[in-house]
Amino acid sequence: MATITFGTIGTNWITESWILSAHKHGQWKLHAVYSRSEDQAKKFGEKYGCSTAYSSLDSFFGDSGMQAVYIASPNSLHYEQAKQAMKAKKHVLLEKPATSTPEELDDLFKIAKGEGVFLIEAFRHIQEANYKLLQKSVNEEKRLGPIYGASFTYASYSSRYNNVLAGEVPNIFNLEFSGGSLVDIGVYPVAFAIALFGAPKEQTYVPYVTRPGVDGGGVIILRYEGFGVQINHSKCYNSSAPCEVYGEKGTLTINATTDISTIKYLDPKTKKSEELAGPFKTVDKPNVNMEEELVEFARIINEKDTKAAEDLERISKIVIKVTSDLRRQNGILYPADKR
């Protein structure tokens, strides 16, 4: 499989995780780094054997040796940067949330098709091997029979919430940067549910709204035909609650919505449990596992697998439609909502 040369926008920990995961396989090679500070771009790239650095987006996207771009900038910048990248004939791997609004995302996918490039949102958790085992157990094997409901949790206290409590407005809690817990953390269990069950019939949200005007967390209900999914997410508190899917024939208990290490099936009649999860990839903190998504994204690009890309596009479009509706229900509006 051909090696894909890529550049990065963003020099934070998530970008480091992306590069470290990418370099574990021969399918990706870091080619260039962009930062508003060229010195910062150089220092960041040198850690990974990359000497090409840019502080100009025009020059960065004009680099003919770069085939793809990983974008992990503040949320509000994703749309314009991805659009410019694709106009320059670069494939785009766009960190979640892909855009601020459904309208922006629709436009980006139209551009991707027009330019003959791939646009893929980086939902790492739905590419995990154990998540795919969960999908198979629920949807193909019908292990649970008819679904009665589900509960998914992702609540992790953010150190940046300390800044909010001190009267500051960090990017991730800033309306101007399309911030908030729903799009940063809540999007994981929302995408988890949508990739598992499809589009909900409707959705409701009871958020805790922080002083800067974005949500710090809350409870979501996704309504499906005959059952509901409860989602609890937050950047203002921690939760160790597991995730569960309930059915007529039993319950599946999953340790988390990301980095799944256990999937336990409990038979309600025999009271016996069975472990369904396979091997679990571990990485050193604060990095996270992105290997499985990187392998799949390289395959899609190299094999020109438009069917797989369209399946991921469908999920991304449903997720942004749901999360945008949940925000707008509660008056959490970004500048992009008003255009």
Secondary structure, DSSP 8 states (H G I E B T S, - for coil): ---EEEEEE--SHHHHHHHHHHTTSTTEEEEEEE-SSHHHHHHHHHTTT---EES-HHHHHT-TT--EEEE-S-GGGHHHHHHHHHHTT-EEEEESS--SSHHHHHHHHHHHHHHT--EEEE-GGGGSHHHHHHHIIIIIS-TT-SEEEEEEEEE---HHHHHHHTT---GGG-GGGT-SHIIIIIHHHHHHHHHHH-S-SEEEEEEEE-TTSSEEEEEEEEEETTEEEEEEEESSS-----EEEEETTEEEEES-SSS---EEEE-TTT--EEE---------TT----HHHHHHHHHHHHHT-HHHHHHHHHHHHHHHHHHHHHHHHTT---GGGG-
